């Protein structure tokens, strides 16, 4: 038998030290992780055997076995799943297979509860065995390979591991933990069964343990539990979603959610339904209480687990829910899809379309229920996922009205994200014909925008929108319940009946009397501004920037440029307050062009932009200060 000694990937060595000494506050989780890996190996075999039944090798009863040896002080978790070849053992156990190894390390916060969930999330659950073991031995053979191509992998969890060829008759994997001195309480059937019932009861495969019986002591000796040589199933061995809802406790739902999501906290909401009709399927869906760190990476695969007739098909079946609901976790088990369904076929299947529509409606119903009946949970949900929900305005026309009712905003009269369109509409002023809103890079920029001045003066509420998605999403929502939405930064301000005749007359007079200055401003700023006009929207500020109705906002243009996208040139309109002393000074200024450029650049700064030439802006301001 030839043995090779190899070094761990550098990050693995660092991870092992972290796992062993500090990461898990609850060490028994190691058993959950290893049983979950064993179950996954059996699922992979079942899936590959759809195309090659010979992989079963006349052993179709898939199972996980947990046993211990008190004399050797070892605990073994075995499965008859897909198994590992020698190269797979090196690749999967010597390195962290996912590309985000360094990202994993960077995500660790020092909070044990939060950090613990990252282990499974990044595919490194195997290493949790080193919490309780000072050495781990893995023996495995991949299904379909000859017995002579078995492999033994062993490590003490330091900087190296050993790999050797072995003869292994049965396919699958056995992981033997050589327990540390302070972990010998896991050499106890009652304790192990308790952990399995707590964390792994939902596993659809039978989890077996050696059967023990009580043997009375002889000659006044105490009795003891002895192993009979038989095996007994210690879990329900039925997938949770296949059981009747009345037989499942919320605690069991929560534990199942934690298992599939790697979350340490229970979900905010749960729904479990069997749908019958032209398409039959079971859905068990969860809304998490906290967003994943990569929530806004739309390119990352996300989705629920797909089963067909209880056979695992794939993780992250993206076709079963729209992208804006990518935070939802859970399982869909279809009775209609073929077992060999591929991701490509999922995109074309009518049954999948029906499942997608049904799951979407069910998730929206859960969110609506939170909004109607649990303000605290809905607040938690919206703080984590509200920005993603807005993506649905542009992606899901059929549910646009339902989504619009769920959106919440800060407004110019509140400090919390709590105002719905319906609440805004209910307190609109008499004569108000539109729902007014403003988008900005930050909430602070929105609150202090010059464009709000006339609205504050008249006591008109404006919704403040500072999520990056807002500008894009609002392009797809022109009205709410018959009332148009109007950006206060687009087009000339028209407050209709809320603007008195004196204000309208003053604006007309300003446009006429101030026309020579406006014309000079247009000429001085012809390369930057599409137009220059007087306005009544400003009260305290000298100028602001707006865009024409239908044009892309300057904020959206900046955002797209930052994302590396080509953007057509956007020239805003400069609106000036003809009553402001700085603007009136233009009529007699000897530095007209410099003052015009300063007005434009200050208006750009006020809305979160940056002057095209910051140094020139500073120079002009300094020159004016010197003269002052």
Secondary structure, DSSP 8 states (H G I E B T S, - for coil): --EEEEE--HHHHHHHHHIIIII-SSTTHHHHHHHHHHHHHHHHHHHHTTT-GGGGTT----EEEEEEETTTTEEEEEE-SS---HHHHHHHHHS--STTHHHHHHH--S-HHHHHHHHHHTT-GGGGGGGTEEEEEEEEE-TTS-GGGEEEEEE-SSSEEEEEEE--SS-EEEEEEEE-GGGGGGS-HHHHHHHHHHHSTT-SSEEEEEEEEEE--STT---EEEEEEEEEE-S--S-GGGS-GGG--HHHHHHHHHHHH--SS--SEEEEEEE-SSS-EEEEEEE-SS--TTTT-TTS---EEEEETTEEEEEEEGGGS-GGGTT-EEEEEESSS-TT--HHHHHH-HHHHHHHHHHHHHHHHHHHHHHHH-HHHHHHHHHHHHHHHTTHHHH-GGGHHHHHHH--BEETT-SSS-B-HHHHHHT--TT--EEEEEE-SSHHHHHT-GGGHHHHHTT---EEE-STTHHHHGGG--EETTEEEEETTBSS---GGGS-HHHHHHHHHHHHHTHHHHHHHHHHTTTT-SEEEE-SS-SS-SEEEEB-TTS--HHHHHHHHHTT--------EEEE-TTSHHHHGGGG-S-HHHHHHHHHHHHHHHTT---TTHHHHHHHHHHHHHH-
